[in-house]
C-alpha cells in the first residue's frame, strides 16, 4: 500500500522544482546551415549531480582484463572476486548488497532475473569508452524508468566510431599474454558506411589455464604453498553495432554474443585444493535505441531489447551427488521516455517501461516462473547557474505466474527521489549537493522458486538513502566528498526450517550503513613533455546488522565489508613513454556475522605497475605495455577460502590503423 508520506514528499519536491526562477540561457536546439540543408543536433543531457567516471586514456593506462579491474578504483564500491581470470566478479555499492546495483550496457540494463547478479568478468575494457558509477541514479529527466529502479547504477559505454576529416576506417588489434597461460587476442573495427552512418565490430577470445600459487592457512597461520587448479577459462565475445545520425537525433542497434566454458576452482578448506565443477555460459542479446528532438520542446527516446541466456552447471562428484543443472532465461524489454522543455530552465519527463522475464531449469519440481514488470517514472527538474533540483516518482507493478507450485503475490510500489545541487559562491567552482531516495529490489527467481529453498511469499528488500556532499574544482585540481546514511529493511536471508539441513528464504534482515567517501585528483604538465595525473579515493563505512537484539552479533559489522578502503592511480607520460601505478587497499573485515577473532580477516593491498611505449610508422600506431600485478606478492582472499593470485605479469601489444578514403 502506498504511504501518504511518499505522496507528500513528491509534492514538496515538485513545489521546490517549480519555484525556481528562470535561467537566461537554456537548452534550445543548436542549428547550423550547410548548403541550404538544416541540421539539428540532439539536445544535450545535463546532469545535476555527475557520477564517478573513468574514461579514454585513464582506462587504457589501467590495462585491465575486465570491467571489474576499473570499478575497484571507485569510492564506496567493493568487488567480490572469487579469483583468477575466470572467477566470478560482482559488486557491492555502499554496503547494500550486490542485487541493489543495476548495470547498464550502452544505455540498457543487463538483466539476470535468476539470481540478480551480473558477472563483470564477462565484459572487457578493450572496447570501452567510459565506465561510470552513480549513487542513487542519474540526475536527468530524459531517461528510461529503469534508470530510477536501483539503489546504484553502473554505466558501461562502448567505443562509438569517431572519424577525422577524410577518414573512413579505424582498426585496432590487441594481444595480451602473461601469467596463468593467458592468451587474449581482440580486434576492433570501425567503418564509416555513409555520411551519417557507421559500423562497429569487436571480437575477443580469452584462454587462461588459471593455475597459480597460493599459501594455505591453517589455524596457526600460513602453512604450505599449493597450486590453484580448475581455474581455466575459454571464452569468446563478439558484438556488432550500427550507429546513425538524423536531424535532431540519433539511432543505434547492437548484437552481442558471449560464450564460455570455465572451471570452478571452489573453496580451499580442510586440505581440499582440487575441485572439478564446470560451468558453461551462452549470452545473446539484441538491443536498439532511437532518440529524437521532435520539436524545440518535445524529445523522444525509445529502447528495445531481447536477450537469451543459457547456463549449465556440472558437479560430477559421484561420491556425494552428481549434479548437471541447466538454466535458460529470456528477456523482452521495451521503453519509451519523453521529455518536455517548459522553458529554458525547467523540464519534465515521463517514461514507461515493460519487461518480461522467463526462467526454465532442469530441477525437480521447478516452478518455471514468468515475470511481467511495468514501470512508470514521472520527473521534473530545474537547472539554474547556481541551483538545480530534480524530483522523481517511480511506480512499479509486477505480476508473476508459474506452471507449478504457488506464484508470488503481485507487487505495487511507489518510490520517490530528490536530487539537489547549490553553488553558494558566484565566482568559485564549489557546489553543495545531496539526494534522498526510497527504492527497493525485487526478490530473484532463486529467492522465490529455487526447489526446496525458495519462498514465493517474500517481499522486496527496501532501502532508504540519504546523501550530502561537496565538490570543488580549482584549475587542474578537484575534490569531492560525500557523507551518507542508508537503511536496508526486509533483507532476504536464508534460515533453517525444520532442521539444519533444510533452509528457506525469509525477510529478516535490517541493516544501517553510515559512511563517507572522499575523492581527490589533479593533472599537471611539467616542462614541455611531461604530463602527470593522479587520483585518490577513500571510503569509511560502518554497516551494522540490527536484525535481532537477541543475536550475539547484533550491531556488528556485516560480512566482508571493511570500515576503511581506498585506492590510488598515478600516471606519468613523457613523449612516447608512459608509466602507471595503481594501489587498492581493503581494511580488516569479518567472514561471518559475528565480529570475533575466529572470523577476522586481515587487511590487504595490491600494487600494480605498468610501463608503456608508443611509436608510429606511417598510419600504423604501435603500443607495447608491460605490467606487473600484485607487485609485492601479497597472498590474500577477497572472499574467504578463495585465494587470489600472487605476483603475476602481463604483456600487451596493441596495433592501431587509420586509413583515409
Wavefront OBJ file of the C-alpha trace (Angstrom):
o trace
v 0.000 0.000 0.000
v 1.276 3.452 -0.890
v 2.112 5.526 2.184
v 0.881 9.126 2.426
v 4.322 10.490 3.327
v 5.652 9.393 -0.061
v 2.916 11.400 -1.799
v 3.646 14.407 0.401
v 7.372 14.016 -0.297
v 6.789 14.084 -4.037
v 4.525 17.107 -3.754
v 7.145 19.014 -1.804
v 9.797 18.080 -4.347
v 7.645 19.330 -7.218
v 6.996 22.618 -5.407
v 10.748 23.109 -4.954
v 11.338 22.417 -8.626
v 8.543 24.678 -9.807
v 9.507 27.670 -7.668
v 12.962 28.267 -9.167
v 13.410 31.422 -11.210
v 14.185 31.483 -14.940
v 17.662 30.864 -16.300
v 18.841 33.232 -19.003
v 20.448 30.594 -21.202
v 18.912 27.093 -21.700
v 18.798 24.028 -23.796
v 17.492 25.415 -27.053
v 18.321 23.460 -30.219
v 21.649 24.116 -31.917
v 21.283 24.697 -35.643
v 23.684 25.464 -38.459
v 23.153 25.844 -42.191
v 25.273 23.938 -44.700
v 24.485 24.122 -48.416
v 20.896 25.104 -47.595
v 20.325 21.878 -45.590
v 19.265 22.342 -41.965
v 20.986 20.040 -39.464
v 19.534 19.849 -35.949
v 21.812 18.446 -33.216
v 20.322 16.436 -30.356
v 19.557 18.453 -27.260
v 22.354 17.819 -24.724
v 21.565 15.992 -21.476
v 22.511 17.932 -18.355
v 23.151 16.159 -15.060
v 22.588 17.812 -11.711
v 24.993 15.517 -9.849
v 27.551 13.761 -12.079
v 28.804 10.316 -11.073
v 32.311 8.902 -10.761
v 33.817 8.230 -14.185
v 36.880 6.669 -15.755
v 37.245 7.138 -19.482
v 39.505 7.110 -22.526
v 43.197 7.248 -21.688
v 42.522 6.512 -17.995
v 41.045 3.120 -18.883
v 43.850 2.361 -21.330
v 46.525 3.047 -18.715
v 44.967 0.528 -16.323
v 45.482 -2.252 -18.922
v 42.905 -4.276 -17.018
v 41.431 -7.609 -18.035
v 37.774 -6.803 -17.338
v 35.406 -4.073 -16.171
v 35.922 -5.197 -12.583
v 39.562 -4.037 -12.785
v 38.377 -0.467 -13.395
v 35.471 -0.376 -10.941
v 37.652 -1.205 -7.942
v 39.063 2.354 -8.095
v 35.665 3.953 -7.349
v 34.975 5.010 -3.771
v 32.146 3.344 -1.876
v 32.335 0.196 -4.008
v 33.594 -3.276 -3.123
v 34.392 -6.024 -5.640
v 33.703 -9.627 -4.672
v 36.289 -11.611 -6.626
v 36.490 -15.399 -6.440
v 39.957 -15.479 -8.005
v 41.674 -15.848 -11.356
v 40.806 -14.660 -14.850
v 37.604 -16.735 -14.951
v 36.459 -16.209 -11.359
v 33.069 -14.637 -10.680
v 33.283 -10.862 -10.088
v 30.351 -8.930 -8.595
v 29.927 -5.518 -6.940
v 28.527 -4.107 -3.706
v 27.911 -0.349 -3.518
v 27.778 1.321 -0.111
v 27.045 -1.924 1.706
v 23.550 -2.507 0.309
v 24.309 -5.796 -1.434
v 25.074 -6.932 -4.960
v 21.450 -7.105 -6.098
v 20.847 -3.416 -5.351
v 23.198 -2.259 -8.130
v 21.990 -2.123 -11.733
v 24.472 -2.494 -14.596
v 23.691 -0.744 -17.899
v 25.432 -1.627 -21.147
v 25.177 1.052 -23.820
v 22.167 2.562 -22.044
v 20.138 -0.645 -21.464
v 20.203 -2.670 -18.254
v 21.881 -6.079 -18.173
v 19.383 -8.452 -16.605
v 19.617 -11.652 -14.601
v 16.252 -12.493 -13.098
v 17.600 -15.829 -11.864
v 19.997 -14.524 -9.192
v 20.164 -10.754 -9.787
v 23.940 -10.755 -10.247
v 25.938 -9.554 -13.248
v 29.358 -11.160 -13.682
v 31.557 -8.191 -14.566
v 34.371 -10.520 -15.621
v 32.464 -11.109 -18.884
v 32.948 -7.540 -20.086
v 36.271 -6.347 -21.480
v 37.921 -2.931 -21.172
v 39.316 -3.117 -24.713
v 36.286 -1.545 -26.398
v 35.094 0.634 -23.520
v 34.790 4.412 -23.807
v 33.547 5.264 -20.301
v 32.778 3.437 -17.054
v 30.622 5.371 -14.571
v 29.140 4.828 -11.122
v 26.066 6.709 -9.890
v 24.827 6.514 -6.325
v 21.067 6.855 -6.323
v 20.518 7.474 -10.034
v 21.436 9.633 -12.991
v 20.015 13.076 -12.263
v 18.258 13.991 -15.504
v 14.663 13.773 -16.703
v 15.325 12.218 -20.113
v 15.934 8.555 -19.349
v 14.020 5.243 -19.131
v 12.102 4.318 -15.995
v 14.621 1.508 -15.410
v 17.292 4.106 -14.654
v 15.371 5.060 -11.496
v 14.825 1.483 -10.279
v 18.002 0.663 -8.303
v 19.951 2.000 -5.343
v 23.061 2.486 -7.505
v 23.926 2.108 -11.176
v 26.985 1.224 -13.241
v 27.029 2.527 -16.833
v 29.290 0.858 -19.404
v 29.588 2.799 -22.665
v 31.384 1.052 -25.561
v 33.541 2.991 -28.000
v 31.496 4.822 -30.605
v 33.030 5.326 -34.066
v 34.608 8.764 -34.498
v 36.323 9.805 -37.718
v 38.516 12.763 -38.578
v 38.005 14.625 -41.827
v 38.606 12.252 -44.746
v 38.827 9.091 -42.610
v 36.566 6.123 -43.268
v 38.244 3.225 -41.434
v 39.659 2.677 -37.976
v 41.160 -0.634 -36.902
v 42.684 -1.786 -33.655
v 44.116 -5.169 -32.712
v 45.479 -6.246 -29.344
v 47.112 -9.337 -27.925
v 47.590 -9.945 -24.205
v 49.697 -12.702 -22.737
v 51.338 -13.434 -19.417
v 50.836 -15.431 -16.255
v 48.258 -18.232 -15.966
v 48.978 -19.228 -19.634
v 46.952 -16.197 -20.708
v 46.229 -15.760 -24.424
v 43.812 -12.931 -25.196
v 43.588 -11.545 -28.767
v 40.971 -8.933 -29.672
v 40.028 -6.935 -32.771
v 38.083 -3.667 -33.044
v 36.967 -2.368 -36.438
v 35.109 0.869 -37.273
v 33.830 1.658 -40.777
v 32.080 4.796 -42.000
v 29.305 3.497 -44.267
v 27.670 6.767 -45.145
v 27.984 10.363 -44.076
v 25.794 9.774 -41.013
v 26.131 6.001 -40.524
v 28.954 3.905 -39.078
v 29.624 0.258 -38.214
v 31.497 -1.069 -35.189
v 32.631 -4.703 -34.848
v 34.532 -6.063 -31.853
v 35.638 -9.637 -31.130
v 37.692 -11.128 -28.332
v 38.907 -14.578 -27.328
v 40.253 -15.433 -23.874
v 42.120 -18.523 -22.742
v 43.760 -18.943 -19.364
v 44.965 -22.082 -17.606
v 44.223 -20.402 -14.296
v 46.914 -22.152 -12.250
v 48.705 -20.011 -9.698
v 50.461 -20.469 -6.392
v 48.812 -19.608 -3.116
v 49.521 -20.104 0.544
v 47.168 -22.274 2.536
v 46.463 -21.087 6.075
v 45.789 -23.499 8.912
v 44.733 -22.493 12.407
v 48.244 -21.446 13.394
v 48.874 -19.392 10.251
v 50.170 -19.948 6.737
v 51.427 -23.494 6.498
v 52.102 -24.549 2.924
v 52.150 -23.433 -0.692
v 49.782 -25.068 -3.180
v 48.668 -24.659 -6.780
v 45.200 -23.332 -7.596
v 43.579 -25.740 -10.070
v 40.433 -25.992 -12.175
v 40.502 -22.243 -12.760
v 40.788 -22.426 -16.538
v 38.548 -20.466 -18.909
v 37.837 -20.391 -22.631
v 35.617 -17.512 -23.674
v 34.613 -15.802 -26.896
v 32.842 -12.453 -27.205
v 31.602 -10.799 -30.393
v 29.461 -7.718 -30.902
v 28.460 -5.566 -33.832
v 26.725 -2.186 -33.730
v 25.328 0.245 -36.272
v 25.202 3.955 -35.424
v 23.284 6.607 -37.301
v 22.677 10.356 -37.007
v 19.446 12.030 -38.047
v 18.412 15.688 -37.841
v 17.964 16.402 -34.148
v 18.634 12.837 -33.091
v 20.425 9.536 -33.419
v 19.814 5.798 -33.505
v 21.818 2.653 -32.908
v 21.382 -1.111 -32.870
v 23.672 -3.732 -31.296
v 24.018 -7.530 -31.424
v 26.047 -9.162 -28.646
v 27.254 -12.736 -28.060
v 29.285 -14.240 -25.227
v 30.125 -17.913 -24.774
v 32.419 -19.526 -22.234
v 33.437 -22.741 -20.547
v 35.220 -22.438 -17.250
v 36.334 -24.466 -14.293
v 35.067 -23.536 -10.855
v 38.056 -23.970 -8.527
v 35.851 -23.757 -5.441
v 36.865 -23.047 -1.858
v 40.042 -24.232 -0.189
v 39.376 -25.770 3.221
v 40.416 -28.841 5.248
v 43.227 -29.609 2.843
v 40.923 -29.879 -0.193
v 42.595 -27.946 -3.016
v 41.131 -29.602 -6.090
v 37.596 -29.203 -7.465
v 36.205 -30.471 -10.767
v 32.983 -28.441 -11.127
v 32.426 -26.852 -14.557
v 30.198 -24.079 -15.899
v 29.107 -23.167 -19.423
v 27.533 -19.812 -20.333
v 25.955 -18.502 -23.528
v 24.544 -14.973 -23.548
v 22.968 -13.367 -26.613
v 21.118 -10.071 -26.804
v 19.967 -7.574 -29.384
v 19.136 -4.026 -28.405
v 18.255 -0.822 -30.241
v 17.857 2.816 -29.334
v 16.199 5.761 -31.091
v 16.451 9.347 -29.856
v 14.855 12.394 -31.476
v 14.146 16.011 -30.618
v 10.736 16.133 -32.276
v 10.334 19.860 -31.694
v 12.046 22.649 -29.800
v 10.259 21.460 -26.637
v 9.494 17.756 -27.036
v 12.062 14.903 -27.142
v 11.522 11.165 -27.529
v 13.713 8.177 -26.570
v 12.801 4.569 -27.430
v 14.760 1.487 -26.291
v 14.152 -2.165 -27.074
v 15.942 -5.398 -26.151
v 15.656 -9.153 -26.490
v 18.025 -11.467 -24.590
v 18.530 -15.232 -24.205
v 20.881 -16.706 -21.591
v 21.949 -20.310 -21.050
v 23.904 -21.659 -18.074
v 24.988 -25.219 -17.389
v 26.468 -26.204 -14.039
v 28.132 -29.619 -13.752
v 29.363 -31.138 -10.478
v 30.345 -34.707 -11.353
v 31.338 -35.786 -7.848
v 29.799 -39.261 -7.780
v 30.867 -39.838 -4.156
v 28.445 -37.171 -2.953
v 25.881 -36.161 -5.572
v 26.012 -35.915 -9.347
v 24.616 -32.528 -10.437
v 24.021 -31.407 -14.016
v 21.701 -28.389 -13.889
v 20.778 -26.316 -16.934
v 19.063 -22.938 -16.841
v 17.581 -20.911 -19.688
v 16.401 -17.327 -19.393
v 14.795 -14.993 -21.856
v 14.007 -11.310 -21.518
v 11.971 -8.826 -23.549
v 12.282 -5.127 -22.757
v 10.662 -2.041 -24.262
v 10.930 1.549 -23.050
v 9.519 4.903 -24.152
v 10.913 8.038 -22.484
v 9.698 11.578 -23.150
v 10.968 14.967 -22.109
v 9.131 18.250 -22.387
v 11.026 21.540 -22.050
v 8.686 24.021 -20.399
v 11.235 26.831 -20.721
v 14.998 27.310 -20.690
v 15.348 26.202 -17.046
v 12.505 23.763 -16.412
v 11.995 20.277 -17.903
v 9.577 17.440 -17.198
v 9.956 13.773 -18.071
v 7.597 10.819 -18.401
v 8.880 7.280 -19.003
v 7.142 3.918 -19.327
v 8.930 0.543 -19.445
v 7.755 -3.049 -19.844
v 9.892 -6.108 -19.136
v 9.160 -9.827 -19.443
v 11.392 -12.477 -17.830
v 11.147 -16.251 -18.015
v 13.288 -18.977 -16.423
v 13.356 -22.708 -17.099
v 15.565 -25.252 -15.344
v 16.206 -28.996 -15.182
v 15.454 -29.073 -11.450
v 12.947 -31.456 -9.922
v 9.570 -29.827 -9.206
v 10.759 -26.499 -10.639
v 8.143 -23.731 -10.845
v 9.040 -22.340 -14.323
v 8.320 -18.711 -13.358
v 7.440 -15.842 -15.682
v 7.509 -12.203 -14.553
v 5.778 -9.182 -16.078
v 7.124 -5.829 -14.847
v 5.706 -2.425 -15.754
v 7.440 0.749 -14.632
v 6.384 4.365 -14.955
v 8.501 7.362 -13.945
v 7.400 10.983 -13.642
v 10.158 13.537 -13.098
v 10.798 17.249 -13.210
v 13.986 19.303 -12.963
v 15.067 22.906 -12.750
v 18.623 23.869 -13.709
v 19.942 27.290 -12.759
v 23.553 28.514 -12.831
v 23.716 28.288 -9.018
v 20.825 25.988 -8.034
v 19.471 22.783 -9.575
v 16.972 20.182 -8.401
v 15.261 17.082 -9.704
v 12.276 15.236 -8.234
v 11.067 11.868 -9.486
v 8.410 9.302 -8.661
v 8.726 5.713 -9.888
v 5.710 3.384 -9.999
v 6.371 -0.363 -10.237
v 3.813 -3.067 -10.980
v 4.957 -6.693 -11.033
v 2.980 -9.861 -11.689
v 4.205 -13.462 -11.895
v 2.797 -16.775 -12.998
v 4.185 -20.309 -12.661
v 3.489 -23.719 -14.175
v 3.845 -25.482 -10.816
v 3.568 -24.597 -7.134
v 2.492 -21.125 -5.964
v 3.271 -17.815 -7.632
v 4.456 -14.737 -5.769
v 1.823 -12.142 -4.928
v 1.563 -9.081 -7.219
v 3.708 -6.136 -6.160
v 2.692 -2.458 -6.320
v 5.192 0.161 -5.184
v 5.788 3.925 -5.379
v 9.358 5.173 -4.980
v 10.210 8.909 -4.655
v 13.620 10.537 -5.061
v 15.060 14.042 -4.855
v 18.441 15.408 -6.033
v 19.641 18.983 -5.326
v 22.791 20.985 -6.104
v 23.698 24.515 -4.954
v 26.629 26.767 -5.816
v 26.989 29.160 -2.852
v 29.621 31.467 -4.405
v 29.251 33.022 -7.823
v 32.959 33.114 -8.711
v 34.085 29.893 -7.026
v 33.580 26.420 -8.544
v 32.248 24.978 -5.297
v 28.977 23.042 -5.127
v 26.972 21.521 -2.306
v 24.818 18.558 -3.273
v 22.601 15.882 -1.835
v 19.966 13.333 -2.604
v 17.241 11.260 -0.989
v 15.894 8.057 -2.487
v 13.423 5.412 -1.374
v 13.728 2.306 -3.541
v 13.581 -1.490 -3.356
v 14.798 -4.603 -5.148
v 12.536 -7.439 -6.168
v 13.339 -10.981 -4.956
v 15.098 -13.004 -7.623
v 13.700 -16.183 -9.132
v 16.167 -18.152 -6.989
v 14.883 -16.409 -3.858
v 11.288 -17.220 -4.752
v 11.308 -20.534 -6.573
v 14.546 -22.487 -6.102
v 13.428 -26.039 -5.352
v 13.089 -26.782 -1.605
v 14.693 -23.423 -0.689
v 12.732 -20.630 -2.383
v 9.850 -18.820 -0.695
v 7.214 -17.344 -3.018
v 5.831 -15.203 -0.156
v 8.888 -12.999 0.023
v 8.530 -9.216 -0.001
v 11.036 -6.889 -1.688
v 14.069 -5.523 0.128
v 13.538 -1.809 0.812
v 16.294 0.796 1.026
v 16.351 4.447 2.065
v 19.333 6.547 1.035
v 20.428 9.948 2.337
v 23.487 11.705 0.902
v 25.118 15.100 1.424
v 28.270 16.096 -0.415
v 30.559 18.772 -1.734
v 32.577 19.171 -4.932
v 35.281 21.735 -5.610
v 37.429 22.344 -8.682
v 40.378 24.701 -8.896
v 42.319 24.583 -12.130
v 43.686 21.045 -12.572
v 42.694 20.011 -9.020
v 39.365 18.523 -7.907
v 37.930 17.368 -4.596
v 34.696 15.517 -3.889
v 33.384 14.360 -0.521
v 30.105 12.692 0.487
v 28.566 11.562 3.759
v 25.718 9.081 3.549
v 23.252 7.072 5.594
v 21.457 4.022 4.198
v 18.902 1.594 5.579
v 18.075 -1.840 4.174
v 14.807 -3.264 5.534
v 13.368 -6.722 4.988
v 16.741 -8.076 3.876
v 16.351 -11.526 2.336
v 18.371 -14.153 4.177
v 18.488 -17.960 4.229
v 17.339 -19.516 7.509
v 16.931 -23.145 8.653
v 13.398 -24.526 8.952
v 12.583 -27.933 10.457
v 16.284 -28.856 10.594
v 19.746 -27.521 9.869
v 19.643 -29.428 6.572
v 16.527 -27.732 5.201
v 16.685 -23.982 4.621
v 14.405 -21.359 3.113
v 14.498 -17.654 2.257
v 12.931 -15.104 4.628
v 12.626 -11.298 5.018
v 14.509 -10.925 8.291
v 17.448 -8.592 7.901
v 17.723 -4.927 8.925
v 20.991 -3.094 8.200
v 22.061 0.518 8.781
v 25.038 1.918 6.904
v 26.871 5.116 7.768
v 29.764 6.165 5.614
v 31.852 8.798 3.908
v 33.574 8.921 0.510
v 36.487 11.157 -0.427
v 37.958 11.639 -3.905
v 40.794 13.974 -4.884
v 42.725 14.272 -8.101
v 44.952 16.534 -10.139
v 46.556 16.857 -13.540
v 49.637 18.904 -14.309
v 52.094 19.424 -17.155
v 55.690 19.682 -16.011
v 58.156 21.064 -18.510
v 57.012 20.625 -22.082
v 56.584 16.885 -22.491
v 55.879 15.514 -19.011
v 52.205 15.065 -18.056
v 51.394 13.853 -14.529
v 47.961 12.676 -13.340
v 46.777 11.356 -10.000
v 43.518 10.175 -8.465
v 42.961 9.138 -4.841
v 39.807 7.724 -3.246
v 38.957 6.731 0.328
v 35.865 5.147 1.880
v 34.818 4.885 5.515
v 31.865 2.590 6.029
v 30.128 1.349 9.158
v 27.465 -1.175 8.106
v 25.800 -2.760 11.117
v 23.307 -5.600 11.448
v 20.336 -4.665 13.677
v 18.091 -7.594 12.788
v 17.513 -9.170 16.228
v 18.595 -7.847 19.624
v 18.823 -11.415 20.849
v 21.587 -12.283 18.390
v 25.139 -12.344 19.671
v 26.206 -10.384 16.576
v 23.591 -7.607 16.985
v 25.192 -4.307 15.964
v 28.234 -5.951 14.357
v 29.752 -5.012 11.000
v 28.159 -7.033 8.194
v 30.070 -9.746 6.385
v 33.072 -8.784 4.189
v 32.587 -5.012 4.422
v 35.719 -3.169 5.628
v 35.449 0.023 7.643
v 38.325 1.530 5.656
v 39.165 1.144 1.978
v 40.969 3.226 -0.602
v 42.692 3.350 -3.967
v 45.298 5.382 -5.816
v 46.066 5.861 -9.507
v 49.174 7.816 -10.523
v 50.467 8.146 -14.080
v 53.197 9.994 -15.910
v 53.581 10.456 -19.666
v 56.776 11.723 -21.245
v 56.734 11.836 -25.011
v 56.196 8.299 -26.290
v 56.667 6.725 -22.861
v 54.094 6.266 -20.144
v 54.046 4.767 -16.657
v 51.059 3.925 -14.442
v 50.945 2.889 -10.787
v 47.781 1.801 -9.019
v 47.084 0.717 -5.454
v 43.972 -0.867 -3.931
v 43.636 -1.161 -0.130
v 40.973 -3.055 1.812
v 40.925 -2.862 5.598
v 40.107 -5.516 8.170
v 36.860 -7.435 7.710
v 34.942 -10.389 9.107
v 33.939 -13.513 7.191
v 30.809 -14.218 9.260
v 28.142 -12.265 11.102
v 29.889 -12.398 14.467
v 32.836 -9.976 14.713
v 35.007 -12.346 16.730
v 38.700 -13.272 16.329
v 37.857 -16.584 14.618
v 36.158 -14.674 11.766
v 38.730 -11.884 11.452
v 40.276 -11.214 8.019
v 43.492 -9.218 7.790
v 43.730 -6.063 5.662
v 45.222 -6.471 2.208
v 46.545 -4.249 -0.539
v 47.757 -4.792 -4.087
v 50.031 -2.622 -6.198
v 50.126 -2.763 -9.989
v 52.816 -1.138 -12.122
v 52.896 -0.779 -15.910
v 55.252 0.772 -18.446
v 54.086 1.749 -21.925
v 55.910 2.684 -25.142
v 54.198 4.143 -28.230
v 55.562 4.690 -31.712
v 54.113 5.315 -35.154
v 55.113 4.096 -38.606
v 53.177 5.817 -41.366
v 49.496 5.316 -40.472
v 50.089 2.489 -38.004
v 50.430 3.179 -34.278
v 52.098 0.537 -32.078
v 51.767 0.386 -28.297
v 53.605 -2.115 -26.097
v 52.700 -2.348 -22.411
v 54.437 -4.402 -19.732
v 52.552 -4.868 -16.460
v 53.312 -6.343 -13.047
v 50.246 -7.022 -10.886
v 50.382 -7.562 -7.125
v 53.877 -6.129 -7.226
v 54.756 -7.079 -3.645
v 53.425 -10.640 -3.978
v 50.833 -10.396 -1.241
v 48.722 -13.508 -0.595
v 45.145 -12.636 0.296
v 41.490 -13.640 -0.066
v 38.760 -11.243 -1.183
v 36.273 -13.985 -0.248
v 37.431 -16.380 2.476
v 38.963 -19.636 1.177
v 39.058 -18.334 -2.413
v 42.753 -17.370 -2.643
v 43.828 -14.664 -5.079
v 46.951 -14.754 -7.277
v 50.308 -13.516 -6.020
v 52.668 -11.547 -8.243
v 51.793 -12.001 -11.915
v 52.748 -10.469 -15.244
v 51.139 -9.331 -18.456
v 52.383 -8.017 -21.806
v 50.033 -6.214 -24.182
v 50.712 -5.390 -27.835
v 48.261 -3.000 -29.499
v 48.237 -2.024 -33.167
v 46.017 0.810 -34.427
v 45.368 1.560 -38.077
v 43.707 4.595 -39.635
v 43.037 4.730 -43.351
v 41.797 7.602 -45.482
v 39.393 7.180 -48.356
l 1 2 3 4 5 6 7 8 9 10 11 12 13 14 15 16 17 18 19 20 21 22 23 24 25 26 27 28 29 30 31 32 33 34 35 36 37 38 39 40 41 42 43 44 45 46 47 48 49 50 51 52 53 54 55 56 57 58 59 60 61 62 63 64 65 66 67 68 69 70 71 72 73 74 75 76 77 78 79 80 81 82 83 84 85 86 87 88 89 90 91 92 93 94 95 96 97 98 99 100 101 102 103 104 105 106 107 108 109 110 111 112 113 114 115 116 117 118 119 120 121 122 123 124 125 126 127 128 129 130 131 132 133 134 135 136 137 138 139 140 141 142 143 144 145 146 147 148 149 150 151 152 153 154 155 156 157 158 159 160 161 162 163 164 165 166 167 168 169 170 171 172 173 174 175 176 177 178 179 180 181 182 183 184 185 186 187 188 189 190 191 192 193 194 195 196 197 198 199 200 201 202 203 204 205 206 207 208 209 210 211 212 213 214 215 216 217 218 219 220 221 222 223 224 225 226 227 228 229 230 231 232 233 234 235 236 237 238 239 240 241 242 243 244 245 246 247 248 249 250 251 252 253 254 255 256 257 258 259 260 261 262 263 264 265 266 267 268 269 270 271 272 273 274 275 276 277 278 279 280 281 282 283 284 285 286 287 288 289 290 291 292 293 294 295 296 297 298 299 300 301 302 303 304 305 306 307 308 309 310 311 312 313 314 315 316 317 318 319 320 321 322 323 324 325 326 327 328 329 330 331 332 333 334 335 336 337 338 339 340 341 342 343 344 345 346 347 348 349 350 351 352 353 354 355 356 357 358 359 360 361 362 363 364 365 366 367 368 369 370 371 372 373 374 375 376 377 378 379 380 381 382 383 384 385 386 387 388 389 390 391 392 393 394 395 396 397 398 399 400 401 402 403 404 405 406 407 408 409 410 411 412 413 414 415 416 417 418 419 420 421 422 423 424 425 426 427 428 429 430 431 432 433 434 435 436 437 438 439 440 441 442 443 444 445 446 447 448 449 450 451 452 453 454 455 456 457 458 459 460 461 462 463 464 465 466 467 468 469 470 471 472 473 474 475 476 477 478 479 480 481 482 483 484 485 486 487 488 489 490 491 492 493 494 495 496 497 498 499 500 501 502 503 504 505 506 507 508 509 510 511 512 513 514 515 516 517 518 519 520 521 522 523 524 525 526 527 528 529 530 531 532 533 534 535 536 537 538 539 540 541 542 543 544 545 546 547 548 549 550 551 552 553 554 555 556 557 558 559 560 561 562 563 564 565 566 567 568 569 570 571 572 573 574 575 576 577 578 579 580 581 582 583 584 585 586 587 588 589 590 591 592 593 594 595 596 597 598 599 600 601 602 603 604 605 606 607 608 609 610 611 612 613 614 615 616 617 618 619 620 621 622 623 624 625 626 627 628 629 630 631 632 633 634 635 636 637 638 639 640 641 642 643 644 645 646 647 648 649 650 651 652 653 654 655 656 657 658 659 660 661
